[in-house]
Amino acid sequence: MPTSDNADPAAVAACSQFATVLDGSSSYYGEFADSFEGSSYADPAVRTTNVTGRTALRESAALAMKAADTPGLSPDIASPMRLWSLGATKLLMKMGLRMSGDDLNRTASEMNNEATKAQEACAAAGTHA
């Protein structure tokens, strides 16, 4: 989706960064979720993807918070980015504590809801995430 000519520059910068965050974190978390489904934390593949997934979530949470802190960014965009960042932190902690798939899925669903809100707010500002 192209950015409109009258898009808010703060929104363009933050939403672009947030889009990159979503792409990276979903890829690494997806690898973990796929390896975990039907398996357990004792599986070597799950252990490996758990570590890389948590690392990606940690980095993504920091980058999402940085995007949310873009000077001049509307709270309509910043707030769901911050909540997504909090969710990413919560999810990586749950992965580290080896919590159940259902518990991880609940947190991932909460994050997806916040990502959708941020994406909608970015679209309303004339850009995309």
Secondary structure, 3 states (H helix, E strand, C coil): CCCCCCCCHHHHHHHHHHHHHHHHHHHHHHHHHHHHCCCCCCCHHHHHHHHHHHHHHHHHHHHHHHHHCCCCCCHHHHHHHHHHHHHHHHHHHHHHCCCCHHHHHHHHHHHHHHHHHHHHHHHHCCCCC
